[in-house]
Amino acid sequence: MRDNAHTRESPQPTRNGPTRRELLGAAASALALAACSSPGSPEPLAQMDASAPARAGMRASRPNGTPATTTTGPTPTATPTRPELPRGGRTLFPTYRLAGFCGHPGSTALGKLGIGDLEARVSEIEQVAAKYARDRAALPVLELIATMVQSKPGQDGLYRLRTESSVIDQHLEAARRHHAYLLLNIQPGRASFLDEVHAYERWLSEPDVGVALDPEWAVGPGQVPGQVFGRVDTSMLNAVGQYVAGLVSAHDLPEKVVVYHQLTPSIVRREHDLKAFPGVAWLKSIDGIGVKADKVETWNRILATTPRPLVHLGFKLFYDEDSKQGPLMTPDEVLALTPQLDYVMYE
């Protein structure tokens, strides 16, 4: 367990307050208001070639000189452009390497994405993503905590709070201005991952929005987040994967990423039962905390239980908590991990 984070309640985070270890007290009172965004405009339909020989009223002559009236051919049907990823194409890997920040607006305890001006953060994400591109194209990522775990049960008794639609729209607009990808992070408390994913169908039906599941904060009846480690059974991951695959098919979407975070092997049960779904790219973020040696040890331990090559690999760095114990790992050090990773996320 990370520094007793799961054995005590923690105070309300403030701008200069606690770190992620104390995120359970986080409240959504500082949610930024933003105008709802609308899906991006479709590409213009293809135009008919103006030089096409067969047109209404056009007359031709037979070889013997007898005039003959031609009939107008069928009008070509314009084909709409299929939805693509923010920086082109319909397949994530191995074309792209993802890199970005996680967080929630107004709370420094929950990650860098929530600190300061959103536009400035996304510009910074672009710079970080470029450092990790190397042999691939960079795809910047905003991992917004959309369902936030709470230390109190709330009116529904589920120990979770959903982010306002306007805040999600604001982050999607910012992502689109920079041709970036939006991930909706879910810390479900006692709620079902599948129910929470359903709640975000409006955004997950877009080509540039994926989902990230955080089972460390998924607890059962009678359990309180922060007092025990949460966990997820792979049957739930498969249910989410099947649902997302249905959205991809229904809306002709490009490949969509489904991330699941993992701090210890016990957090994901029966992982060998994970299934492949059309249009879904499984990605595991390995979330070890500490100095480089500790993080690499966690990487190797969790990698041993990962169904490869079905699952792509990610790695998480903590600006605050890692740096308190030693130097933050550099991009060169992160990219030296084997096998090659596909996602780097900073909190």
Residue pairs with C-beta under 8 A, 6 or more apart in sequence:
1 7
1 229
2 21
2 263
2 289
2 321
3 21
4 21
5 20
5 21
5 22
5 24
5 226
6 226
6 227
6 228
6 229
7 226
7 227
8 226
8 227
9 24
9 25
9 151
9 226
10 18
10 21
10 22
10 23
10 24
10 25
10 151
10 226
11 17
11 18
11 22
11 25
12 25
12 26
12 27
13 22
13 23
13 25
13 26
13 107
13 108
13 109
13 110
14 108
14 109
15 108
16 108
17 108
17 109
18 25
18 109
19 109
19 318
19 320
19 321
20 109
20 110
20 111
20 318
20 320
20 321
20 347
21 321
22 109
23 107
23 109
23 110
23 149
24 149
24 150
24 151
24 225
24 226
25 151
26 104
26 107
26 109
26 110
26 148
26 150
27 150
27 161
28 104
28 148
28 161
28 163
28 164
29 106
30 105
30 106
30 107
31 105
31 106
31 163
31 164
31 166
31 167
32 105
32 106
32 118
32 166
32 167
32 170
33 164
33 166
33 167
34 166
34 167
34 169
34 170
34 173
35 166
35 169
35 170
36 165
36 166
36 169
37 169
37 170
37 172
37 173
37 176
39 206
40 176
42 80
42 81
43 80
43 81
45 78
45 79
45 80
46 78
46 79
47 78
48 75
48 76
54 70
54 72
54 73
55 72
56 72
58 70
58 72
59 67
59 68
59 69
59 70
60 67
60 68
60 70
61 67
61 68
62 68
82 90
82 252
82 254
83 90
83 207
83 251
83 252
83 253
83 254
84 90
84 207
84 254
85 91
85 92
85 96
85 139
85 181
85 207
85 208
85 254
85 255
86 139
86 175
86 176
86 179
86 180
86 181
86 208
87 96
87 137
87 138
87 139
87 179
89 95
89 254
90 254
90 255
91 254
91 255
92 98
92 139
92 254
92 255
92 257
92 281
92 342
93 255
93 281
93 312
93 342
94 136
94 342
95 136
95 137
96 136
96 137
96 138
96 139
96 342
97 129
97 132
97 133
97 134
97 136
97 137
97 138
97 139
97 341
97 342
97 343
97 344
98 129
98 139
98 140
98 141
98 181
98 257
98 283
98 314
98 342
98 343
98 344
99 125
99 128
99 129
99 131
99 132
99 138
99 139
99 140
99 141
99 343
99 344
99 345
100 113
100 125
100 128
100 129
100 140
100 141
100 142
100 143
100 180
100 181
100 183
100 344
100 345
100 346
101 111
101 112
101 113
101 121
101 124
101 125
101 128
101 141
101 142
101 143
101 345
101 346
101 347
102 110
102 111
102 112
102 113
102 143
102 144
102 145
102 185
102 316
102 345
102 346
102 347
103 110
103 111
103 112
103 113
103 114
103 115
103 143
103 144
103 145
103 347
104 110
104 111
104 113
104 114
104 144
104 145
104 148
104 163
105 113
105 114
105 118
105 167
106 114
107 114
108 114
108 115
110 145
110 148
110 347
111 143
111 145
111 346
111 347
112 121
112 319
112 346
112 347
113 121
113 142
113 143
113 144
115 121
118 170
118 171
118 174
119 174
119 177
122 140
122 142
122 174
122 175
122 177
122 178
122 180
123 178
125 140
125 141
125 142
125 178
125 180
126 138
126 140
126 178
126 180
128 140
128 344
128 346
129 138
129 139
129 140
129 141
130 138
131 331
132 138
132 331
132 334
132 335
132 344
134 335
139 180
139 181
140 175
140 178
140 179
140 180
140 181
141 180
141 181
141 182
141 183
141 343
141 345
142 171
142 174
142 175
142 180
142 181
142 182
142 183
143 183
143 185
143 212
143 259
143 345
144 163
144 167
144 168
144 171
144 182
144 183
144 184
144 185
145 163
145 185
145 187
146 162
146 163
146 168
146 184
146 185
146 186
146 200
147 160
147 161
147 162
147 163
147 184
147 185
147 186
147 187
147 188
147 191
147 196
147 199
148 160
148 161
148 162
148 163
148 187
149 159
149 160
149 187
149 188
149 189
149 217
149 225
149 226
150 159
150 160
150 161
150 189
150 225
151 159
151 224
151 225
151 226
152 159
153 159
153 190
154 160
154 161
157 190
158 188
158 189
158 190
158 191
159 189
159 190
159 191
159 219
159 224
159 225
160 187
160 188
160 189
160 190
160 191
160 196
162 196
162 199
165 202
168 184
168 200
168 203
171 182
172 182
172 203
172 206
172 208
172 209
174 180
175 181
175 182
175 208
176 208
180 208
181 208
181 209
181 210
181 257
182 203
182 208
182 209
182 210
183 209
183 210
183 211
183 212
183 257
183 259
184 200
184 203
184 204
184 209
184 210
184 211
184 212
185 211
185 212
185 214
186 193
186 196
186 197
186 211
186 212
186 213
186 214
187 214
187 216
187 217
187 218
187 225
188 196
188 214
188 217
188 218
189 217
189 218
189 219
189 225
190 219
190 220
190 221
190 223
192 236
193 213
193 215
193 218
193 232
193 236
193 237
193 239
193 240
194 236
194 239
194 240
194 243
197 204
197 211
197 240
197 243
197 244
198 243
200 211
201 247
203 209
204 210
204 211
204 244
204 247
204 256
205 247
205 250
205 251
205 253
206 253
207 251
207 253
207 254
209 256
210 256
210 257
210 258
210 259
211 240
211 244
211 257
211 258
211 259
212 258
212 259
212 260
212 261
212 285
213 232
213 237
213 240
213 258
213 259
213 260
213 261
214 260
214 261
215 230
215 231
215 232
215 260
215 261
215 262
215 267
215 268
216 229
216 230
216 261
216 263
216 267
216 287
217 225
217 230
218 230
218 231
218 232
219 225
219 228
219 230
223 230
229 263
229 264
229 266
229 267
230 267
231 266
231 267
231 268
231 269
232 260
232 267
232 268
232 269
233 269
233 270
234 268
234 269
234 270
234 271
234 272
234 273
234 274
235 270
235 273
237 258
237 260
237 268
237 274
238 273
238 274
238 275
240 258
241 258
241 274
241 275
241 277
241 280
241 282
242 277
244 256
244 258
244 277
244 279
244 280
245 277
245 278
245 279
245 280
247 253
247 256
248 254
248 255
248 256
248 278
248 279
248 280
249 278
249 279
253 279
254 279
255 279
255 280
255 281
256 279
256 280
256 281
257 280
257 281
257 283
257 343
258 280
258 281
258 282
258 283
259 283
259 284
259 285
259 314
259 343
260 268
260 282
260 283
260 284
260 285
261 284
261 285
261 287
261 316
262 268
262 284
262 285
262 286
262 287
262 302
263 287
263 288
263 289
263 298
264 302
265 301
265 302
265 304
265 305
268 305
271 305
271 306
271 307
272 307
274 282
274 307
274 310
274 311
276 282
276 310
281 312
282 310
282 311
282 312
283 311
283 312
283 313
283 314
283 342
283 343
284 302
284 306
284 311
284 312
284 313
284 314
285 314
285 315
285 316
285 343
285 345
286 298
286 299
286 302
286 303
286 313
286 314
286 315
286 316
287 298
287 316
288 294
288 295
288 297
288 298
288 299
288 302
288 316
289 295
289 318
289 321
289 322
289 325
290 321
290 322
290 325
290 326
291 322
291 325
291 326
291 327
292 326
292 327
292 329
292 333
294 325
295 315
295 322
295 329
296 337
299 315
299 337
303 313
303 339
306 313
308 339
312 341
312 342
312 343
313 339
313 340
313 341
313 342
313 343
314 341
314 342
314 343
314 344
314 345
315 334
315 337
315 341
315 343
315 344
315 345
316 344
316 345
316 346
316 347
317 328
317 329
317 334
317 344
317 345
317 346
317 347
318 346
318 347
319 328
319 346
319 347
320 347
322 328
322 329
331 344
334 341
334 344
335 341
